[in-house]
């Protein structure tokens, strides 16, 4: 059945759909790099705790998350500081007493700014593809779920013949962006 709509739920900051669709998306881009620390004693010390250190200068944040027998540590900062992440993580690892870390991964985190577009024609972007991430933590799962739920509602409105449909999603997306911008402050 052809309902006359093409909906792409493009996951990830590297969305091919967003790139090929030439979505207008003013964004601030952060880079996050993470490392694993295989040290059961340290993992036990930090068990049940998630550490965020926002005292970093000039900008960014450091984290420690315990996992089974190891820690995940990392640093997020604006793109301009991408080349210094390993050095910065080393400084904060020393500050927090973390030793023995090995490189795991680095990735971009796009934060959509007011004026970003999440609807173009009959294509909707959600989650990281739409730049829905928490500017304080870089976390995007809850915002991805929220934007996906709003897109689901918009699609059903569209399919039921409501004139709002996809325009509803853009409006709801802009409200989310306003909420995310409050987090920047």
N, C-alpha and C positions, 0 to 999 in steps of 0.2 A: 504494500500500500504506500503510495506517495502522498505524504501530508503536506508537501510543499515547503518543508523546512529541512535544513541541514544543520545539525548541531554537533559541534566538535567539542568534546570535553578534553581539552589539551592540557595534560599535566606536565608540569616542569617549567623551570625558568628559561629553558632553551626551546620553547615551543615553536615548532615548525609552522603550525597554523598561524600563530601571531605574526611570525616573521614574513611568511609568504602572503598573508592577508593584509600586510602593511597597515596594521592597526596603529592608530595615533595613540601613543602611550608615553607621555612624559613620565620619566622614572628616575629615581635615585637608585643606583645600583651599589649594593654592598658585596663584599666577598667574604666568605666564611671558610676557614680552614680548620680541619679537625685532625686529631692524632689519638691513637690508642696508647694507653699506658698499661702494660701487662705487669701488674704488681698486686697480687692478692692482698697483701697487708695494707697497701694504700686504699685499695677498693673497699676493704672492710672498714677502714677509718672513715671513708666518705659514704658508706652504705646509708641509704635513706635520705641523702642530702643532694640537692642540686644547687650548685654555687654559680652565681652570676656576679661578676666584678665589673661595675660600671665606672670605676675610678680611673680608667685608662685615659691617657693623654696622648694626642689631642682629642681623639674620638674613637669609639669602638666599645667592645665588650669582650670579656673572657669568660669561659664557662668550664665547669667540671661536672660531669654526669657519671655516676657509678653504673657499672654493668656487671655481669657475672664474672667475678675474679679480675676485673680490669676497670680502668677509667677511660672515659672519653673526654678529652680536653680540646679547647679550641678558642678561636678568636674571630670575631666579626668586625669589619671596619669598612668605611667607604672605599670605593674602588681605588682612589688615589693612594691608599696605604697597602695595596695588595702585595707589593714586593717586600714589605717589612713584617708580614704576619708571622713567619717562623721565628724571627728575632723577638717579636713582642710576646709570642706564646712562651718562648724560653724564659723571658723576664718574669712573666706571671707564674709559670710553673715553679720557678725558684721561689717566688714570693709565697706560694701556697704549699711548698714542699713536695712537689711532684717531680719524680725522676724516671728516666727510662722510657721516653716516648718515641714512637716511630710514626712516620708520615702515613696518613690514611687517605684523605681526600680533601679537595677544595672545590667550592662551587660558588656561582653567582646567586645573589638573592635580590630580585628586583622588587622595589617598593613603588607601586603606582602613586602618582601625584594627582591632585585635582586636575580635571580636564582629560584624564585618560579615558580611552574608549574600550569597552568590553563587548560591544555589539557592533557588528558591521554586516549589513545585509541580513542574511539569515544564519550567521555564524556567531556563536557566543564563546567567550573565553571565561574560564573559571580558575580559581586557585593561583598557583605560581605563574601560570601563563598570563593571567590578568594582573599580576603584580600584587596579589593579596597575601601579604606577609606582615607579621607584627614587627614594627620598626624597633621595638625595644629588645626583642629576643631573636628575631629572624625566623621564628616559628611560623609555619604556614598551614599546618594540618587543619586546625580548627577553622581558619579563614577559608581554606579550600572547601571544606564540608559546607560551611555556611554559604559560600558563593554557589556551590553546586546545588544546594537546596533551593536557593533563589532562582537559579536557572531552570530547575525542574518546574517550579511554579510558573515561570514565564512561558515555558514551552507548552505546558498544559493550558494556560490562558490563550496562547496563540492557536493551539489546535482546537480549542472550543469556540473559536471565532471572535474572541474578545479583541477589540481594537488595540488594547494596551500591550498584551503579550511581551514582545521583545523590548519595547520601550520601557516597560515595567522593570525589566532586568537592568537596563542601563541606569534607570533612576535609583533602584535599590543598590546597585554597585557604587554609584556616586555617594550615597549615604554611608556605605561601608568605608569608602575612602576618607570621608570626613572623620569618621570614627578612628581610622588608622592614623590620620594626621594629628589627631589629639594625642595619640600615643607618642608621636615624635616630640611633642612639647614636653 
